[in-house]
Amino acid sequence: MTLSASTSKSIDDGAGYIKNRGFDDKYYKDLIVEYLRQYKYASKKDIRNLLWDKLLNALSDNQKENKMRNLLISMEKAGLIDTDSPNQQKSKWMLK
């Protein structure tokens, strides 16, 4: 369960609120871009290893997978990244 900022403030759990609210999409996208700048390519497994423990703990594994997929699709549609193959199981992400 996640608390609102005002509820957290009233019960003196501001740190808990900040920890549990997660990061915004820009943070995750910046991590992916930095990874790709340094290593040139990233498999789905690489992206998973990069982001998994940074995603909100309140999310189920399925929700975390969806979040990562949505981030990558958003970045691809924005023209930031692309894959090296149409085969999603074997393709790797790279900066455009």
Secondary structure, 3 states (H helix, E strand, C coil): CCCCHHHHHHCCCHHHHHHHCCCCHHHHHHHHHHHHHHHCEECHHHHHHHHHHHCCCCCCHHHHHHHHHHHHHHHHHCCCEEECCCCCCCCCEEEC
